Amino acid sequence: MLNKDLINTFSIAAYDPENREWGVGVASKFLAVGSMVPWAKAEVGVVATQAWGNPNYGPEGLELLASGKKPEEVIKILTEADSRREYRQLAVIDKDGNTAVHTGENCSEWAGNIEGENYAVQGNLLVSRQTLKDMSETFRYTVGRLADRIIAALEAGQKAGGDKRGRQAAALFVVKNGCGINNLDDRYIDLRVDDHIAPIKELKRLLKLFYQQRNDC
């Protein structure tokens, strides 16, 4: 049965060319959604895998990007080898901000995606397409650090309806070369709200705490 693995959600994958940061933000009525959807590696790119999510898409997608494959090639390779590809939703962004997306025909309605310069938003089992439209517009016109723009996009998506089942979890993952703990890896921001009545609001609070404690990047 596929139902036990259903990760209905909305997310944004994005790249900041000025600061060389790559990130994913996600929210869902799915416990600990941050343990599944976001994958990223500095100077390589990002992957967001959801719907009946395939966890292999994350590491395998990043490996393909690192080998020089373009985002559309990555999606083709991953989905063609997957017999359940029509149940998958996937976004890929490379190190230069090029994007590609896949929303399988059997993803739960409403499902879809919007691509823009250096970003892609995607979701399934949404109240309506308005969630993604508002996320896209908000990201485009919000200024500031990549993490703040991602949070703003998630807030806009939730305000527009978000996951039609409700709220439970959210996550923010941003990578940047040398900006991990003690500057030893690329895991710059890795914040997760696994179960909360207002997960995006809580995620925003955690990001504020992060900025107060980390100012070395």
C-alpha positions as CSV (number, residue, x, y, z in Angstrom):
1,M,0.0,0.0,0.0
2,L,1.2,3.5,-0.8
3,N,-0.9,5.4,1.7
4,K,1.4,4.9,4.7
5,D,4.1,6.9,2.9
6,L,2.0,9.8,1.7
7,I,3.8,13.1,2.2
8,N,1.2,15.7,1.2
9,T,3.0,19.0,1.5
10,F,4.1,22.3,0.0
11,S,7.7,23.3,-0.3
12,I,10.1,25.7,-2.0
13,A,13.6,24.9,-3.3
14,A,15.8,28.0,-3.9
15,Y,19.2,29.4,-4.6
16,D,20.8,32.7,-3.7
17,P,23.5,33.5,-6.3
18,E,24.8,36.5,-4.4
19,N,25.6,34.6,-1.2
20,R,26.0,31.2,-2.7
21,E,23.4,29.6,-0.6
22,W,21.0,26.7,-1.5
23,G,17.9,25.8,0.5
24,V,14.6,24.1,0.9
25,G,11.6,25.1,3.1
26,V,8.7,22.7,3.6
27,A,5.5,22.5,5.6
28,S,2.9,19.7,5.9
29,K,0.3,17.8,7.9
30,F,2.9,15.0,8.1
31,L,4.9,14.2,11.2
32,A,8.6,15.2,11.0
33,V,8.4,16.2,7.3
34,G,11.9,17.7,7.5
35,S,13.4,14.2,7.8
36,M,12.3,13.4,4.3
37,V,11.7,16.2,1.9
38,P,14.8,18.6,1.9
39,W,18.2,17.6,0.5
40,A,21.0,20.0,-0.4
41,K,24.8,20.2,-0.9
42,A,26.7,23.5,-1.3
43,E,28.1,24.1,-4.8
44,V,26.0,21.2,-6.0
45,G,22.3,22.0,-5.6
46,V,19.1,21.0,-3.9
47,V,16.4,18.3,-4.2
48,A,12.9,18.3,-2.7
49,T,11.1,14.9,-2.8
50,Q,7.5,14.6,-1.6
51,A,4.0,13.2,-2.3
52,W,4.5,9.4,-2.0
53,G,8.1,10.5,-1.4
54,N,11.1,8.5,-2.6
55,P,13.9,9.0,-0.1
56,N,16.4,7.8,-2.6
57,Y,15.8,10.8,-4.8
58,G,17.7,13.0,-2.4
59,P,21.2,11.5,-2.2
60,E,21.0,10.1,-5.7
61,G,19.8,13.4,-7.2
62,L,22.7,15.2,-5.5
63,E,25.1,12.7,-6.8
64,L,23.8,13.2,-10.3
65,L,24.1,17.0,-10.0
66,A,27.6,16.6,-8.7
67,S,28.5,14.5,-11.8
68,G,27.4,17.4,-14.0
69,K,23.9,16.3,-15.0
70,K,21.4,19.1,-15.6
71,P,18.2,19.2,-13.4
72,E,16.0,17.9,-16.2
73,E,18.4,15.1,-16.8
74,V,18.4,14.3,-13.1
75,I,14.6,14.1,-13.0
76,K,14.5,11.9,-16.1
77,I,17.0,9.5,-14.7
78,L,15.4,9.2,-11.3
79,T,11.8,8.9,-12.5
80,E,12.4,6.6,-15.4
81,A,13.9,4.0,-13.0
82,D,10.9,4.3,-10.6
83,S,7.8,2.3,-11.3
84,R,5.8,4.6,-9.0
85,R,7.0,7.9,-10.6
86,E,3.4,9.0,-11.2
87,Y,2.9,9.2,-7.5
88,R,6.1,11.2,-6.9
89,Q,6.7,15.0,-6.7
90,L,10.2,16.3,-7.2
91,A,12.1,19.6,-7.6
92,V,15.7,19.9,-8.5
93,I,17.9,23.0,-8.6
94,D,21.6,22.9,-9.7
95,K,24.5,25.0,-8.4
96,D,23.7,27.8,-10.9
97,G,20.0,28.1,-10.1
98,N,18.6,26.1,-13.0
99,T,15.4,24.3,-12.1
100,A,13.4,21.3,-13.1
101,V,10.2,19.8,-11.6
102,H,8.1,16.7,-11.7
103,T,4.5,16.2,-10.5
104,G,3.2,12.7,-11.2
105,E,-0.3,12.3,-12.7
106,N,-1.4,10.3,-9.6
107,C,-0.3,12.9,-7.0
108,S,-3.2,13.9,-4.7
109,E,-5.2,16.9,-5.9
110,W,-4.6,19.7,-5.9
111,A,-1.1,19.1,-7.0
112,G,1.3,21.1,-9.1
113,N,4.4,23.4,-9.3
114,I,5.6,26.8,-10.4
115,E,9.2,27.5,-11.5
116,G,10.9,30.9,-11.4
117,E,14.4,32.4,-11.5
118,N,16.5,30.4,-9.0
119,Y,13.5,28.8,-7.3
120,A,10.7,26.2,-7.6
121,V,7.6,25.8,-5.5
122,Q,5.5,22.6,-5.4
123,G,2.7,21.0,-3.5
124,N,0.1,18.3,-3.4
125,L,-3.2,17.8,-1.6
126,L,-3.4,21.6,-1.4
127,V,-6.5,23.7,-0.9
128,S,-5.8,25.2,-4.4
129,R,-3.1,26.5,-6.7
130,Q,-3.3,29.8,-4.9
131,T,-0.9,28.4,-2.3
132,L,1.9,28.1,-4.9
133,K,1.0,31.3,-6.6
134,D,1.4,33.3,-3.4
135,M,4.5,31.4,-2.4
136,S,6.1,32.3,-5.8
137,E,5.1,35.9,-5.7
138,T,6.3,36.3,-2.1
139,F,9.7,34.7,-2.7
140,R,10.2,36.9,-5.8
141,Y,9.5,40.2,-4.1
142,T,10.9,39.6,-0.6
143,V,14.3,40.9,0.1
144,G,16.9,39.7,2.6
145,R,18.6,36.4,3.4
146,L,17.6,33.3,1.6
147,A,16.3,31.7,4.8
148,D,14.0,34.7,5.5
149,R,12.7,34.6,2.0
150,I,11.9,30.9,2.2
151,I,10.1,31.4,5.5
152,A,8.1,34.3,4.0
153,A,7.1,32.0,1.1
154,L,6.0,29.3,3.5
155,E,3.9,31.8,5.5
156,A,2.2,33.0,2.3
157,G,1.5,29.5,1.2
158,Q,-0.1,28.7,4.6
159,K,-2.2,31.8,4.5
160,A,-3.5,30.9,1.1
161,G,-4.7,27.5,2.3
162,G,-1.7,25.2,2.4
163,D,-2.2,21.5,3.0
164,K,-5.9,20.9,3.0
165,R,-5.6,18.4,5.9
166,G,-4.1,21.1,8.3
167,R,-0.8,21.8,9.9
168,Q,1.7,19.7,11.8
169,A,5.4,20.1,10.8
170,A,7.8,22.4,9.0
171,A,11.5,22.5,8.2
172,L,14.2,24.8,6.8
173,F,17.5,23.6,5.4
174,V,20.1,25.9,4.0
175,V,23.6,25.0,2.9
176,K,26.7,27.2,2.3
177,N,30.3,26.3,2.0
178,G,32.2,26.3,5.3
179,C,29.2,27.6,7.3
180,G,28.3,24.5,9.3
181,I,29.1,24.0,13.0
182,N,32.6,25.3,13.7
183,N,32.8,26.0,10.0
184,L,33.6,22.4,9.3
185,D,30.9,21.5,6.7
186,D,28.2,23.1,4.6
187,R,25.1,22.5,6.9
188,Y,24.4,26.2,7.6
189,I,20.8,26.2,8.8
190,D,19.0,22.9,9.7
191,L,15.8,23.6,11.7
192,R,12.9,21.3,12.1
193,V,9.5,21.5,13.8
194,D,8.2,18.0,13.9
195,D,4.8,18.4,15.6
196,H,3.3,21.7,16.4
197,I,-0.1,23.5,16.2
198,A,1.6,26.4,14.2
199,P,4.8,24.8,12.7
200,I,5.8,27.7,10.4
201,K,5.4,30.3,13.1
202,E,7.5,28.1,15.4
203,L,10.1,27.6,12.6
204,K,10.3,31.4,12.2
205,R,10.9,31.7,16.0
206,L,13.7,29.1,15.8
207,L,15.3,31.0,12.9
208,K,15.4,34.2,15.0
209,L,17.1,32.3,17.8
210,F,19.6,30.9,15.2
211,Y,20.5,34.3,14.1
212,Q,21.0,35.5,17.7
213,Q,23.4,32.6,18.3
214,R,25.2,32.3,15.0
215,N,26.6,35.3,13.2
216,D,29.7,33.8,11.7
217,C,28.4,33.4,8.2
